Amino acid sequence: MKNSYLETIREYYPNANYSEILEKEVIAYLEHTGFNPDKVMTANSICSDDINAMQFPISDSGLLGPFYLGGLDGFPFTGLTGVQAFAHHMPEEGALLIYYGPHIGITEEGEIGKVVRNGQDHESNCCGAAQAALAKINDQPQELSLLDYQATEVMFEAIQERIHLLITKSKDEFVGKYLILIGSIFINVDEGSASCIAYKEFQTTNLYTNEVTDHLEGFVTYLAKNNLG
């Protein structure tokens, strides 16, 4: 990887980690905090962009699922029907893990909001849908990189708000004991580089007692102690 690629990631997302460690370290952390991965059903609310199918970590270490919730830039297009259907699939006394968030591209040269896709020799927008949406509502001239970054932050907030709303309206449908939410920005890269994840939410809810536990700081500290931060 070129230094400009890493420098851009650290500038915009100083706490980002390589995505290839996502599943292994999330599983290890869940085990560390008392969860059994064999009883964790997963769902992803990430963008349906083909680049995510190639770069997002695939579950192959014992977690159940995934159920797909996300449409353009990760917005949960399956809505209430999808979440409630998924809620009925969770193991009894087990947990649902919902991973959600938008994505953004960063080229090896450090240009934010773009990526060179497999089989192409030129850059293209990533996420193009978010860029187009924000450009239509923003009438203040700004640098493209700042606009791309803001679009991703706006999308994260919109996705987060909708995920929490859908969960609140589905609270009587869950058949298991715990709900796990992991929200982040997924950072796509050019072919040959390592994609990254910047974590923004990590919490668990006991569905029996409604007790919410924030794990974000603990998880980031856990990664740092394992030389991954």
mmCIF file of the C-alpha atoms, coordinates in Angstrom:
data_MODEL
# 
_entry.id   MODEL 
# 
loop_
_atom_site.group_PDB 
_atom_site.id 
_atom_site.type_symbol 
_atom_site.label_atom_id 
_atom_site.label_alt_id 
_atom_site.label_comp_id 
_atom_site.label_asym_id 
_atom_site.label_entity_id 
_atom_site.label_seq_id 
_atom_site.pdbx_PDB_ins_code 
_atom_site.Cartn_x 
_atom_site.Cartn_y 
_atom_site.Cartn_z 
_atom_site.occupancy 
_atom_site.B_iso_or_equiv 
_atom_site.pdbx_formal_charge 
_atom_site.auth_seq_id 
_atom_site.auth_comp_id 
_atom_site.auth_asym_id 
_atom_site.auth_atom_id 
_atom_site.pdbx_PDB_model_num 
ATOM 1   C CA . MET A 1 1   ? 0.000   0.000   0.000   1.00 0.00 ? 1   MET A CA 1 
ATOM 2   C CA . LYS A 1 2   ? 1.177   3.501   -0.755  1.00 0.00 ? 2   LYS A CA 1 
ATOM 3   C CA . ASN A 1 3   ? 1.627   6.005   2.060   1.00 0.00 ? 3   ASN A CA 1 
ATOM 4   C CA . SER A 1 4   ? -0.978  8.380   0.590   1.00 0.00 ? 4   SER A CA 1 
ATOM 5   C CA . TYR A 1 5   ? -3.619  5.646   0.889   1.00 0.00 ? 5   TYR A CA 1 
ATOM 6   C CA . LEU A 1 6   ? -2.925  5.148   4.578   1.00 0.00 ? 6   LEU A CA 1 
ATOM 7   C CA . GLU A 1 7   ? -2.511  8.848   5.237   1.00 0.00 ? 7   GLU A CA 1 
ATOM 8   C CA . THR A 1 8   ? -5.948  9.629   3.815   1.00 0.00 ? 8   THR A CA 1 
ATOM 9   C CA . ILE A 1 9   ? -7.602  6.895   5.882   1.00 0.00 ? 9   ILE A CA 1 
ATOM 10  C CA . ARG A 1 10  ? -5.925  8.128   9.064   1.00 0.00 ? 10  ARG A CA 1 
ATOM 11  C CA . GLU A 1 11  ? -6.853  11.737  8.275   1.00 0.00 ? 11  GLU A CA 1 
ATOM 12  C CA . TYR A 1 12  ? -10.561 11.041  7.918   1.00 0.00 ? 12  TYR A CA 1 
ATOM 13  C CA . TYR A 1 13  ? -10.902 7.844   9.977   1.00 0.00 ? 13  TYR A CA 1 
ATOM 14  C CA . PRO A 1 14  ? -8.130  7.760   12.615  1.00 0.00 ? 14  PRO A CA 1 
ATOM 15  C CA . ASN A 1 15  ? -9.541  4.684   14.380  1.00 0.00 ? 15  ASN A CA 1 
ATOM 16  C CA . ALA A 1 16  ? -9.974  2.541   11.255  1.00 0.00 ? 16  ALA A CA 1 
ATOM 17  C CA . ASN A 1 17  ? -8.819  -1.084  11.163  1.00 0.00 ? 17  ASN A CA 1 
ATOM 18  C CA . TYR A 1 18  ? -8.368  -3.602  8.362   1.00 0.00 ? 18  TYR A CA 1 
ATOM 19  C CA . SER A 1 19  ? -11.684 -5.243  7.466   1.00 0.00 ? 19  SER A CA 1 
ATOM 20  C CA . GLU A 1 20  ? -10.136 -8.701  7.108   1.00 0.00 ? 20  GLU A CA 1 
ATOM 21  C CA . ILE A 1 21  ? -9.938  -8.900  10.891  1.00 0.00 ? 21  ILE A CA 1 
ATOM 22  C CA . LEU A 1 22  ? -13.593 -7.905  11.370  1.00 0.00 ? 22  LEU A CA 1 
ATOM 23  C CA . GLU A 1 23  ? -15.122 -11.327 11.797  1.00 0.00 ? 23  GLU A CA 1 
ATOM 24  C CA . LYS A 1 24  ? -12.277 -12.946 13.736  1.00 0.00 ? 24  LYS A CA 1 
ATOM 25  C CA . GLU A 1 25  ? -11.922 -10.095 16.212  1.00 0.00 ? 25  GLU A CA 1 
ATOM 26  C CA . VAL A 1 26  ? -15.657 -9.487  16.620  1.00 0.00 ? 26  VAL A CA 1 
ATOM 27  C CA . ILE A 1 27  ? -16.133 -13.188 17.390  1.00 0.00 ? 27  ILE A CA 1 
ATOM 28  C CA . ALA A 1 28  ? -13.216 -13.151 19.814  1.00 0.00 ? 28  ALA A CA 1 
ATOM 29  C CA . TYR A 1 29  ? -14.576 -10.058 21.549  1.00 0.00 ? 29  TYR A CA 1 
ATOM 30  C CA . LEU A 1 30  ? -18.084 -11.518 21.784  1.00 0.00 ? 30  LEU A CA 1 
ATOM 31  C CA . GLU A 1 31  ? -16.657 -14.672 23.329  1.00 0.00 ? 31  GLU A CA 1 
ATOM 32  C CA . HIS A 1 32  ? -14.629 -12.493 25.696  1.00 0.00 ? 32  HIS A CA 1 
ATOM 33  C CA . THR A 1 33  ? -17.845 -10.772 26.819  1.00 0.00 ? 33  THR A CA 1 
ATOM 34  C CA . GLY A 1 34  ? -19.820 -14.000 27.234  1.00 0.00 ? 34  GLY A CA 1 
ATOM 35  C CA . PHE A 1 35  ? -21.513 -14.667 23.874  1.00 0.00 ? 35  PHE A CA 1 
ATOM 36  C CA . ASN A 1 36  ? -21.569 -18.021 22.081  1.00 0.00 ? 36  ASN A CA 1 
ATOM 37  C CA . PRO A 1 37  ? -20.888 -17.501 18.325  1.00 0.00 ? 37  PRO A CA 1 
ATOM 38  C CA . ASP A 1 38  ? -22.859 -20.669 17.537  1.00 0.00 ? 38  ASP A CA 1 
ATOM 39  C CA . LYS A 1 39  ? -25.993 -18.858 18.682  1.00 0.00 ? 39  LYS A CA 1 
ATOM 40  C CA . VAL A 1 40  ? -25.441 -15.550 16.874  1.00 0.00 ? 40  VAL A CA 1 
ATOM 41  C CA . MET A 1 41  ? -27.510 -14.855 13.747  1.00 0.00 ? 41  MET A CA 1 
ATOM 42  C CA . THR A 1 42  ? -26.134 -12.074 11.542  1.00 0.00 ? 42  THR A CA 1 
ATOM 43  C CA . ALA A 1 43  ? -27.636 -9.474  9.218   1.00 0.00 ? 43  ALA A CA 1 
ATOM 44  C CA . ASN A 1 44  ? -25.863 -6.955  6.999   1.00 0.00 ? 44  ASN A CA 1 
ATOM 45  C CA . SER A 1 45  ? -27.246 -3.563  6.055   1.00 0.00 ? 45  SER A CA 1 
ATOM 46  C CA . ILE A 1 46  ? -24.522 -2.486  3.652   1.00 0.00 ? 46  ILE A CA 1 
ATOM 47  C CA . CYS A 1 47  ? -24.617 -1.145  0.101   1.00 0.00 ? 47  CYS A CA 1 
ATOM 48  C CA . SER A 1 48  ? -25.537 -3.575  -2.661  1.00 0.00 ? 48  SER A CA 1 
ATOM 49  C CA . ASP A 1 49  ? -22.593 -2.233  -4.712  1.00 0.00 ? 49  ASP A CA 1 
ATOM 50  C CA . ASP A 1 50  ? -20.697 -5.159  -6.276  1.00 0.00 ? 50  ASP A CA 1 
ATOM 51  C CA . ILE A 1 51  ? -17.422 -3.976  -4.734  1.00 0.00 ? 51  ILE A CA 1 
ATOM 52  C CA . ASN A 1 52  ? -18.801 -4.764  -1.292  1.00 0.00 ? 52  ASN A CA 1 
ATOM 53  C CA . ALA A 1 53  ? -19.577 -8.323  -2.376  1.00 0.00 ? 53  ALA A CA 1 
ATOM 54  C CA . MET A 1 54  ? -15.857 -8.719  -3.117  1.00 0.00 ? 54  MET A CA 1 
ATOM 55  C CA . GLN A 1 55  ? -14.352 -6.793  -0.194  1.00 0.00 ? 55  GLN A CA 1 
ATOM 56  C CA . PHE A 1 56  ? -16.754 -7.168  2.731   1.00 0.00 ? 56  PHE A CA 1 
ATOM 57  C CA . PRO A 1 57  ? -15.760 -10.048 5.056   1.00 0.00 ? 57  PRO A CA 1 
ATOM 58  C CA . ILE A 1 58  ? -17.830 -13.177 4.454   1.00 0.00 ? 58  ILE A CA 1 
ATOM 59  C CA . SER A 1 59  ? -19.101 -15.124 7.455   1.00 0.00 ? 59  SER A CA 1 
ATOM 60  C CA . ASP A 1 60  ? -17.431 -18.528 7.547   1.00 0.00 ? 60  ASP A CA 1 
ATOM 61  C CA . SER A 1 61  ? -16.425 -18.933 11.189  1.00 0.00 ? 61  SER A CA 1 
ATOM 62  C CA . GLY A 1 62  ? -19.560 -20.271 12.820  1.00 0.00 ? 62  GLY A CA 1 
ATOM 63  C CA . LEU A 1 63  ? -21.882 -17.271 12.831  1.00 0.00 ? 63  LEU A CA 1 
ATOM 64  C CA . LEU A 1 64  ? -25.331 -17.936 11.355  1.00 0.00 ? 64  LEU A CA 1 
ATOM 65  C CA . GLY A 1 65  ? -26.563 -16.050 8.310   1.00 0.00 ? 65  GLY A CA 1 
ATOM 66  C CA . PRO A 1 66  ? -26.256 -13.435 6.983   1.00 0.00 ? 66  PRO A CA 1 
ATOM 67  C CA . PHE A 1 67  ? -29.663 -11.952 6.221   1.00 0.00 ? 67  PHE A CA 1 
ATOM 68  C CA . TYR A 1 68  ? -29.403 -9.032  3.777   1.00 0.00 ? 68  TYR A CA 1 
ATOM 69  C CA . LEU A 1 69  ? -31.131 -5.798  4.785   1.00 0.00 ? 69  LEU A CA 1 
ATOM 70  C CA . GLY A 1 70  ? -29.301 -3.103  2.805   1.00 0.00 ? 70  GLY A CA 1 
ATOM 71  C CA . GLY A 1 71  ? -29.922 -1.291  -0.458  1.00 0.00 ? 71  GLY A CA 1 
ATOM 72  C CA . LEU A 1 72  ? -28.096 1.712   -1.947  1.00 0.00 ? 72  LEU A CA 1 
ATOM 73  C CA . ASP A 1 73  ? -25.291 2.806   0.384   1.00 0.00 ? 73  ASP A CA 1 
ATOM 74  C CA . GLY A 1 74  ? -26.551 0.466   3.102   1.00 0.00 ? 74  GLY A CA 1 
ATOM 75  C CA . PHE A 1 75  ? -29.960 1.978   3.793   1.00 0.00 ? 75  PHE A CA 1 
ATOM 76  C CA . PRO A 1 76  ? -32.180 -0.861  5.165   1.00 0.00 ? 76  PRO A CA 1 
ATOM 77  C CA . PHE A 1 77  ? -34.507 -1.141  2.168   1.00 0.00 ? 77  PHE A CA 1 
ATOM 78  C CA . THR A 1 78  ? -36.193 -4.331  3.450   1.00 0.00 ? 78  THR A CA 1 
ATOM 79  C CA . GLY A 1 79  ? -37.890 -2.143  6.042   1.00 0.00 ? 79  GLY A CA 1 
ATOM 80  C CA . LEU A 1 80  ? -40.052 -3.357  8.898   1.00 0.00 ? 80  LEU A CA 1 
ATOM 81  C CA . THR A 1 81  ? -41.098 -6.531  7.084   1.00 0.00 ? 81  THR A CA 1 
ATOM 82  C CA . GLY A 1 82  ? -37.494 -7.600  6.572   1.00 0.00 ? 82  GLY A CA 1 
ATOM 83  C CA . VAL A 1 83  ? -36.374 -6.875  10.126  1.00 0.00 ? 83  VAL A CA 1 
ATOM 84  C CA . GLN A 1 84  ? -39.361 -8.674  11.648  1.00 0.00 ? 84  GLN A CA 1 
ATOM 85  C CA . ALA A 1 85  ? -38.823 -11.698 9.399   1.00 0.00 ? 85  ALA A CA 1 
ATOM 86  C CA . PHE A 1 86  ? -35.188 -11.756 10.444  1.00 0.00 ? 86  PHE A CA 1 
ATOM 87  C CA . ALA A 1 87  ? -36.189 -11.378 14.113  1.00 0.00 ? 87  ALA A CA 1 
ATOM 88  C CA . HIS A 1 88  ? -38.013 -14.710 13.904  1.00 0.00 ? 88  HIS A CA 1 
ATOM 89  C CA . HIS A 1 89  ? -34.891 -16.490 12.638  1.00 0.00 ? 89  HIS A CA 1 
ATOM 90  C CA . MET A 1 90  ? -32.694 -15.903 15.678  1.00 0.00 ? 90  MET A CA 1 
ATOM 91  C CA . PRO A 1 91  ? -31.777 -18.843 17.935  1.00 0.00 ? 91  PRO A CA 1 
ATOM 92  C CA . GLU A 1 92  ? -33.750 -19.141 21.167  1.00 0.00 ? 92  GLU A CA 1 
ATOM 93  C CA . GLU A 1 93  ? -31.652 -17.715 24.007  1.00 0.00 ? 93  GLU A CA 1 
ATOM 94  C CA . GLY A 1 94  ? -29.291 -16.537 21.246  1.00 0.00 ? 94  GLY A CA 1 
ATOM 95  C CA . ALA A 1 95  ? -28.506 -13.192 19.654  1.00 0.00 ? 95  ALA A CA 1 
ATOM 96  C CA . LEU A 1 96  ? -29.004 -11.131 16.510  1.00 0.00 ? 96  LEU A CA 1 
ATOM 97  C CA . LEU A 1 97  ? -25.996 -9.221  15.218  1.00 0.00 ? 97  LEU A CA 1 
ATOM 98  C CA . ILE A 1 98  ? -26.801 -6.420  12.791  1.00 0.00 ? 98  ILE A CA 1 
ATOM 99  C CA . TYR A 1 99  ? -23.838 -4.874  10.994  1.00 0.00 ? 99  TYR A CA 1 
ATOM 100 C CA . TYR A 1 100 ? -24.763 -1.635  9.215   1.00 0.00 ? 100 TYR A CA 1 
ATOM 101 C CA . GLY A 1 101 ? -23.239 1.399   7.584   1.00 0.00 ? 101 GLY A CA 1 
ATOM 102 C CA . PRO A 1 102 ? -22.404 3.203   4.332   1.00 0.00 ? 102 PRO A CA 1 
ATOM 103 C CA . HIS A 1 103 ? -19.207 2.840   2.340   1.00 0.00 ? 103 HIS A CA 1 
ATOM 104 C CA . ILE A 1 104 ? -16.664 5.151   0.742   1.00 0.00 ? 104 ILE A CA 1 
ATOM 105 C CA . GLY A 1 105 ? -13.790 4.590   -1.652  1.00 0.00 ? 105 GLY A CA 1 
ATOM 106 C CA . ILE A 1 106 ? -10.169 5.700   -1.275  1.00 0.00 ? 106 ILE A CA 1 
ATOM 107 C CA . THR A 1 107 ? -7.689  5.140   -4.091  1.00 0.00 ? 107 THR A CA 1 
ATOM 108 C CA . GLU A 1 108 ? -4.070  4.089   -3.614  1.00 0.00 ? 108 GLU A CA 1 
ATOM 109 C CA . GLU A 1 109 ? -3.116  7.690   -4.403  1.00 0.00 ? 109 GLU A CA 1 
ATOM 110 C CA . GLY A 1 110 ? -5.267  8.834   -1.486  1.00 0.00 ? 110 GLY A CA 1 
ATOM 111 C CA . GLU A 1 111 ? -8.215  10.317  -3.401  1.00 0.00 ? 111 GLU A CA 1 
ATOM 112 C CA . ILE A 1 112 ? -11.345 10.010  -1.306  1.00 0.00 ? 112 ILE A CA 1 
ATOM 113 C CA . GLY A 1 113 ? -14.717 9.146   -2.836  1.00 0.00 ? 113 GLY A CA 1 
ATOM 114 C CA . LYS A 1 114 ? -13.268 7.107   -5.705  1.00 0.00 ? 114 LYS A CA 1 
ATOM 115 C CA . VAL A 1 115 ? -11.861 3.644   -6.338  1.00 0.00 ? 115 VAL A CA 1 
ATOM 116 C CA . VAL A 1 116 ? -10.388 1.676   -9.246  1.00 0.00 ? 116 VAL A CA 1 
ATOM 117 C CA . ARG A 1 117 ? -12.642 -1.347  -9.659  1.00 0.00 ? 117 ARG A CA 1 
ATOM 118 C CA . ASN A 1 118 ? -11.542 -4.821  -10.725 1.00 0.00 ? 118 ASN A CA 1 
ATOM 119 C CA . GLY A 1 119 ? -11.016 -5.076  -14.470 1.00 0.00 ? 119 GLY A CA 1 
ATOM 120 C CA . GLN A 1 120 ? -10.963 -1.283  -15.011 1.00 0.00 ? 120 GLN A CA 1 
ATOM 121 C CA . ASP A 1 121 ? -8.080  1.115   -15.577 1.00 0.00 ? 121 ASP A CA 1 
ATOM 122 C CA . HIS A 1 122 ? -9.820  4.277   -14.361 1.00 0.00 ? 122 HIS A CA 1 
ATOM 123 C CA . GLU A 1 123 ? -11.397 5.622   -11.187 1.00 0.00 ? 123 GLU A CA 1 
ATOM 124 C CA . SER A 1 124 ? -15.138 5.639   -10.498 1.00 0.00 ? 124 SER A CA 1 
ATOM 125 C CA . ASN A 1 125 ? -17.244 7.125   -7.711  1.00 0.00 ? 125 ASN A CA 1 
ATOM 126 C CA . CYS A 1 126 ? -17.738 5.173   -4.492  1.00 0.00 ? 126 CYS A CA 1 
ATOM 127 C CA . CYS A 1 127 ? -20.407 5.511   -3.200  1.00 0.00 ? 127 CYS A CA 1 
ATOM 128 C CA . GLY A 1 128 ? -21.852 7.138   -6.304  1.00 0.00 ? 128 GLY A CA 1 
ATOM 129 C CA . ALA A 1 129 ? -25.413 7.053   -4.965  1.00 0.00 ? 129 ALA A CA 1 
ATOM 130 C CA . ALA A 1 130 ? -24.521 9.007   -1.822  1.00 0.00 ? 130 ALA A CA 1 
ATOM 131 C CA . GLN A 1 131 ? -22.499 11.557  -3.798  1.00 0.00 ? 131 GLN A CA 1 
ATOM 132 C CA . ALA A 1 132 ? -25.337 12.198  -6.209  1.00 0.00 ? 132 ALA A CA 1 
ATOM 133 C CA . ALA A 1 133 ? -27.879 12.592  -3.412  1.00 0.00 ? 133 ALA A CA 1 
ATOM 134 C CA . LEU A 1 134 ? -25.855 15.062  -1.369  1.00 0.00 ? 134 LEU A CA 1 
ATOM 135 C CA . ALA A 1 135 ? -24.815 17.093  -4.419  1.00 0.00 ? 135 ALA A CA 1 
ATOM 136 C CA . LYS A 1 136 ? -28.483 17.724  -5.228  1.00 0.00 ? 136 LYS A CA 1 
ATOM 137 C CA . ILE A 1 137 ? -29.231 19.204  -1.801  1.00 0.00 ? 137 ILE A CA 1 
ATOM 138 C CA . ASN A 1 138 ? -25.955 21.036  -1.145  1.00 0.00 ? 138 ASN A CA 1 
ATOM 139 C CA . ASP A 1 139 ? -25.728 24.419  -2.866  1.00 0.00 ? 139 ASP A CA 1 
ATOM 140 C CA . GLN A 1 140 ? -22.448 25.492  -1.246  1.00 0.00 ? 140 GLN A CA 1 
ATOM 141 C CA . PRO A 1 141 ? -19.319 24.913  -3.395  1.00 0.00 ? 141 PRO A CA 1 
ATOM 142 C CA . GLN A 1 142 ? -16.887 22.605  -1.580  1.00 0.00 ? 142 GLN A CA 1 
ATOM 143 C CA . GLU A 1 143 ? -13.893 20.458  -2.335  1.00 0.00 ? 143 GLU A CA 1 
ATOM 144 C CA . LEU A 1 144 ? -14.948 17.100  -3.741  1.00 0.00 ? 144 LEU A CA 1 
ATOM 145 C CA . SER A 1 145 ? -13.170 15.127  -1.004  1.00 0.00 ? 145 SER A CA 1 
ATOM 146 C CA . LEU A 1 146 ? -15.008 17.051  1.727   1.00 0.00 ? 146 LEU A CA 1 
ATOM 147 C CA . LEU A 1 147 ? -18.330 16.568  -0.060  1.00 0.00 ? 147 LEU A CA 1 
ATOM 148 C CA . ASP A 1 148 ? -17.722 12.812  -0.314  1.00 0.00 ? 148 ASP A CA 1 
ATOM 149 C CA . TYR A 1 149 ? -16.802 12.588  3.371   1.00 0.00 ? 149 TYR A CA 1 
ATOM 150 C CA . GLN A 1 150 ? -19.880 14.579  4.412   1.00 0.00 ? 150 GLN A CA 1 
ATOM 151 C CA . ALA A 1 151 ? -22.138 12.436  2.240   1.00 0.00 ? 151 ALA A CA 1 
ATOM 152 C CA . THR A 1 152 ? -20.898 9.315   4.013   1.00 0.00 ? 152 THR A CA 1 
ATOM 153 C CA . GLU A 1 153 ? -21.388 10.853  7.459   1.00 0.00 ? 153 GLU A CA 1 
ATOM 154 C CA . VAL A 1 154 ? -24.920 11.964  6.536   1.00 0.00 ? 154 VAL A CA 1 
ATOM 155 C CA . MET A 1 155 ? -25.710 8.482   5.261   1.00 0.00 ? 155 MET A CA 1 
ATOM 156 C CA . PHE A 1 156 ? -24.372 6.857   8.408   1.00 0.00 ? 156 PHE A CA 1 
ATOM 157 C CA . GLU A 1 157 ? -26.640 8.997   10.572  1.00 0.00 ? 157 GLU A CA 1 
ATOM 158 C CA . ALA A 1 158 ? -29.652 8.244   8.342   1.00 0.00 ? 158 ALA A CA 1 
ATOM 159 C CA . ILE A 1 159 ? -28.981 4.493   8.375   1.00 0.00 ? 159 ILE A CA 1 
ATOM 160 C CA . GLN A 1 160 ? -28.352 4.458   12.113  1.00 0.00 ? 160 GLN A CA 1 
ATOM 161 C CA . GLU A 1 161 ? -31.591 6.329   12.806  1.00 0.00 ? 161 GLU A CA 1 
ATOM 162 C CA . ARG A 1 162 ? -33.602 3.981   10.593  1.00 0.00 ? 162 ARG A CA 1 
ATOM 163 C CA . ILE A 1 163 ? -32.044 0.809   12.038  1.00 0.00 ? 163 ILE A CA 1 
ATOM 164 C CA . HIS A 1 164 ? -32.875 1.932   15.581  1.00 0.00 ? 164 HIS A CA 1 
ATOM 165 C CA . LEU A 1 165 ? -36.420 2.868   14.536  1.00 0.00 ? 165 LEU A CA 1 
ATOM 166 C CA . LEU A 1 166 ? -37.011 -0.522  12.897  1.00 0.00 ? 166 LEU A CA 1 
ATOM 167 C CA . ILE A 1 167 ? -35.691 -2.302  15.980  1.00 0.00 ? 167 ILE A CA 1 
ATOM 168 C CA . THR A 1 168 ? -37.931 -0.280  18.284  1.00 0.00 ? 168 THR A CA 1 
ATOM 169 C CA . LYS A 1 169 ? -40.998 -1.106  16.192  1.00 0.00 ? 169 LYS A CA 1 
ATOM 170 C CA . SER A 1 170 ? -39.993 -4.804  16.086  1.00 0.00 ? 170 SER A CA 1 
ATOM 171 C CA . LYS A 1 171 ? -39.236 -5.254  19.794  1.00 0.00 ? 171 LYS A CA 1 
ATOM 172 C CA . ASP A 1 172 ? -42.082 -7.739  20.304  1.00 0.00 ? 172 ASP A CA 1 
ATOM 173 C CA . GLU A 1 173 ? -40.945 -9.926  17.387  1.00 0.00 ? 173 GLU A CA 1 
ATOM 174 C CA . PHE A 1 174 ? -37.517 -11.011 18.634  1.00 0.00 ? 174 PHE A CA 1 
ATOM 175 C CA . VAL A 1 175 ? -37.441 -14.617 19.827  1.00 0.00 ? 175 VAL A CA 1 
ATOM 176 C CA . GLY A 1 176 ? -33.925 -14.593 21.307  1.00 0.00 ? 176 GLY A CA 1 
ATOM 177 C CA . LYS A 1 177 ? -32.223 -12.871 24.211  1.00 0.00 ? 177 LYS A CA 1 
ATOM 178 C CA . TYR A 1 178 ? -29.756 -10.337 22.789  1.00 0.00 ? 178 TYR A CA 1 
ATOM 179 C CA . LEU A 1 179 ? -29.453 -7.785  20.011  1.00 0.00 ? 179 LEU A CA 1 
ATOM 180 C CA . ILE A 1 180 ? -25.961 -6.729  18.894  1.00 0.00 ? 180 ILE A CA 1 
ATOM 181 C CA . LEU A 1 181 ? -25.494 -3.599  16.770  1.00 0.00 ? 181 LEU A CA 1 
ATOM 182 C CA . ILE A 1 182 ? -22.253 -2.743  14.978  1.00 0.00 ? 182 ILE A CA 1 
ATOM 183 C CA . GLY A 1 183 ? -22.280 0.461   12.936  1.00 0.00 ? 183 GLY A CA 1 
ATOM 184 C CA . SER A 1 184 ? -19.333 1.676   10.895  1.00 0.00 ? 184 SER A CA 1 
ATOM 185 C CA . ILE A 1 185 ? -17.987 3.263   7.745   1.00 0.00 ? 185 ILE A CA 1 
ATOM 186 C CA . PHE A 1 186 ? -16.737 0.598   5.312   1.00 0.00 ? 186 PHE A CA 1 
ATOM 187 C CA . ILE A 1 187 ? -13.742 1.862   3.323   1.00 0.00 ? 187 ILE A CA 1 
ATOM 188 C CA . ASN A 1 188 ? -13.323 0.372   -0.148  1.00 0.00 ? 188 ASN A CA 1 
ATOM 189 C CA . VAL A 1 189 ? -9.937  0.413   -1.862  1.00 0.00 ? 189 VAL A CA 1 
ATOM 190 C CA . ASP A 1 190 ? -8.275  -0.334  -5.194  1.00 0.00 ? 190 ASP A CA 1 
ATOM 191 C CA . GLU A 1 191 ? -7.575  -3.946  -6.121  1.00 0.00 ? 191 GLU A CA 1 
ATOM 192 C CA . GLY A 1 192 ? -4.508  -5.201  -4.279  1.00 0.00 ? 192 GLY A CA 1 
ATOM 193 C CA . SER A 1 193 ? -4.992  -2.981  -1.215  1.00 0.00 ? 193 SER A CA 1 
ATOM 194 C CA . ALA A 1 194 ? -6.675  -3.876  2.073   1.00 0.00 ? 194 ALA A CA 1 
ATOM 195 C CA . SER A 1 195 ? -10.147 -2.476  2.776   1.00 0.00 ? 195 SER A CA 1 
ATOM 196 C CA . CYS A 1 196 ? -10.781 -0.943  6.196   1.00 0.00 ? 196 CYS A CA 1 
ATOM 197 C CA . ILE A 1 197 ? -13.548 -0.317  8.721   1.00 0.00 ? 197 ILE A CA 1 
ATOM 198 C CA . ALA A 1 198 ? -14.045 2.693   10.992  1.00 0.00 ? 198 ALA A CA 1 
ATOM 199 C CA . TYR A 1 199 ? -16.276 1.644   13.901  1.00 0.00 ? 199 TYR A CA 1 
ATOM 200 C CA . LYS A 1 200 ? -18.873 4.136   15.147  1.00 0.00 ? 200 LYS A CA 1 
ATOM 201 C CA . GLU A 1 201 ? -21.307 2.029   17.203  1.00 0.00 ? 201 GLU A CA 1 
ATOM 202 C CA . PHE A 1 202 ? -21.029 -1.282  19.050  1.00 0.00 ? 202 PHE A CA 1 
ATOM 203 C CA . GLN A 1 203 ? -23.738 -2.047  21.575  1.00 0.00 ? 203 GLN A CA 1 
ATOM 204 C CA . THR A 1 204 ? -25.718 -4.959  22.949  1.00 0.00 ? 204 THR A CA 1 
ATOM 205 C CA . THR A 1 205 ? -29.288 -4.976  24.234  1.00 0.00 ? 205 THR A CA 1 
ATOM 206 C CA . ASN A 1 206 ? -30.728 -7.571  26.583  1.00 0.00 ? 206 ASN A CA 1 
ATOM 207 C CA . LEU A 1 207 ? -34.149 -8.082  25.007  1.00 0.00 ? 207 LEU A CA 1 
ATOM 208 C CA . TYR A 1 208 ? -35.561 -9.473  28.254  1.00 0.00 ? 208 TYR A CA 1 
ATOM 209 C CA . THR A 1 209 ? -34.578 -6.502  30.432  1.00 0.00 ? 209 THR A CA 1 
ATOM 210 C CA . ASN A 1 210 ? -33.996 -3.775  27.789  1.00 0.00 ? 210 ASN A CA 1 
ATOM 211 C CA . GLU A 1 211 ? -30.571 -3.141  29.333  1.00 0.00 ? 211 GLU A CA 1 
ATOM 212 C CA . VAL A 1 212 ? -28.206 -1.543  26.790  1.00 0.00 ? 212 VAL A CA 1 
ATOM 213 C CA . THR A 1 213 ? -24.427 -1.944  27.065  1.00 0.00 ? 213 THR A CA 1 
ATOM 214 C CA . ASP A 1 214 ? -22.050 0.214   25.032  1.00 0.00 ? 214 ASP A CA 1 
ATOM 215 C CA . HIS A 1 215 ? -19.041 -1.801  23.829  1.00 0.00 ? 215 HIS A CA 1 
ATOM 216 C CA . LEU A 1 216 ? -17.476 0.671   21.380  1.00 0.00 ? 216 LEU A CA 1 
ATOM 217 C CA . GLU A 1 217 ? -14.721 1.960   23.652  1.00 0.00 ? 217 GLU A CA 1 
ATOM 218 C CA . GLY A 1 218 ? -14.045 -1.518  25.014  1.00 0.00 ? 218 GLY A CA 1 
ATOM 219 C CA . PHE A 1 219 ? -13.813 -3.023  21.525  1.00 0.00 ? 219 PHE A CA 1 
ATOM 220 C CA . VAL A 1 220 ? -11.484 -0.300  20.232  1.00 0.00 ? 220 VAL A CA 1 
ATOM 221 C CA . THR A 1 221 ? -9.304  -0.808  23.314  1.00 0.00 ? 221 THR A CA 1 
ATOM 222 C CA . TYR A 1 222 ? -9.399  -4.570  22.736  1.00 0.00 ? 222 TYR A CA 1 
ATOM 223 C CA . LEU A 1 223 ? -8.177  -4.079  19.155  1.00 0.00 ? 223 LEU A CA 1 
ATOM 224 C CA . ALA A 1 224 ? -5.412  -1.752  20.291  1.00 0.00 ? 224 ALA A CA 1 
ATOM 225 C CA . LYS A 1 225 ? -4.186  -4.240  22.909  1.00 0.00 ? 225 LYS A CA 1 
ATOM 226 C CA . ASN A 1 226 ? -3.964  -6.858  20.189  1.00 0.00 ? 226 ASN A CA 1 
ATOM 227 C CA . ASN A 1 227 ? -1.874  -4.519  18.002  1.00 0.00 ? 227 ASN A CA 1 
ATOM 228 C CA . LEU A 1 228 ? -4.755  -3.966  15.637  1.00 0.00 ? 228 LEU A CA 1 
ATOM 229 C CA . GLY A 1 229 ? -5.718  -0.396  16.491  1.00 0.00 ? 229 GLY A CA 1 
# 
